[in-house]
Amino acid sequence: MENKKILLVHPEISRTKYNFAGIIDNEPLELEYIWTMLKDAGYEPFIWDGQVADEPFADKLAEIKPYAVYICGRTRQENFMKEYCKAAKAMGCVTMIGGLHAHTSYKRFYESYVDFVFRSFDIFGILNVLEERGLASVNGLSRRQGSGWIENDSEPFDIKRLPRPDRTNFYAHPRYRYLELQPCAHVRTAYCCPYRCKFCCRNKMNCGTYVTRDIEDVVDEIASIDCENIYIVDDDFLFNEKRLQRFIELVRERGIHKRYVCYGRADFISKHRELMEELKDIGFYYVLVGLEAADDKHLYRYNKKSDLHANSAAVEILNDVGINAMGMFIVDLDFKGEDFRDISRWVRRHKLKHAAISIFTPEMSSELFEEYRSRLVTRDPSHWDYLHVVAKPAHMSVRRYYMHYHILVVKLFLRAWRQGIYDFIDYKYFIGSMVKNLFKFGG
Ligand code: SF4
């Protein structure tokens, strides 16, 4: 193999205005791991990230003329992943698909222009493919053979095997951000999640096995990153109290001064006030909490293993200690008008400064998908972005549901505007387009 060029691709999130470009732009950490591994193995890897790239994918492909392309993405990016794969295949490249969507919905990529699908976090299988060796033993590999596909078994991947990522791509794009934290570097300390919330596909990743890195190694990596904002992208970082205490100890010992973003559960936060005070002290700035609902009925139905009392206590503690709580809610497809208003009231009553709303979306790989199959109103994977209604609501038309949703979102935007947060956002534009949608899609 003379051509050692490999193009690693993270497609744009969407080609409409409905994305968070310029508000949340995520560092493509998974590609940076692969980039590092390929570089170490003597390849010439390139990253093209549609969120921040200046040139279109087609130009990059024509310029580099790679031997192979590896394309990752989420459900909402499936169309782009396929489009890019087709273009690369037309140029004679080996085509590989990976990433979160492919892990669970791999059969959607069984196409004539796709050669390999990776269903595991084990990035080292990419080397086997490039060197055409030991394919039968590659963890979670699907490979095309004639018109059929051969599927290897998947096993949990030991996260400790990941290389320390080379951040060349990150430093070249200061646009990566989380809200006002810009630039903002991603750090991963674990794969999967120990909980089993019904609507969530994260707990199915890595064969459902939660694995963690040594916290000493994590702190060492954070110290080495030339960026003062760190987004710990684990599905749930606030899980093991002892591990967190060691993290705090090490950060203090090493005199690291940064701001952190992480995910945490309300039930954990509600039981660990002192720990949250300490996390605030070392720089925790945003904690993203899946509050999910403003009533216990939905929390129970989602198998959240938490309750409204924990939600209230978690927000109160975060407000008291001075960490920004980003409360994430789901507007369910069984909502009546009153349920939308309950969320808005709950946010006001609990003085929750930051709130995010997702429309309930049955993940394609979940058993919920089968439950909702007969109610689907779209099959377009780009609508699996939590901003679209993908299945018929139980108690109202899609139009009416959108009306309630848009009213709720406009209320939260106005509240954020009044509080003077997110001053980098063009509020007039966002609220204007929401009101326009209100008339276009609902109301
Ligand atoms: S705690 Fe969060 S990441 Fe874990 S299963 Fe529940 S929603 Fe998913």
Boltz pocket constraint, residues with backbone or C-beta under 6 A from the ligand:
constraints:
  - pocket:
      binder: B
      contacts: [[A, 193], [A, 194], [A, 195], [A, 196], [A, 197], [A, 200], [A, 201], [A, 202], [A, 203], [A, 235], [A, 236], [A, 265], [A, 290]]
      max_distance: 6.0
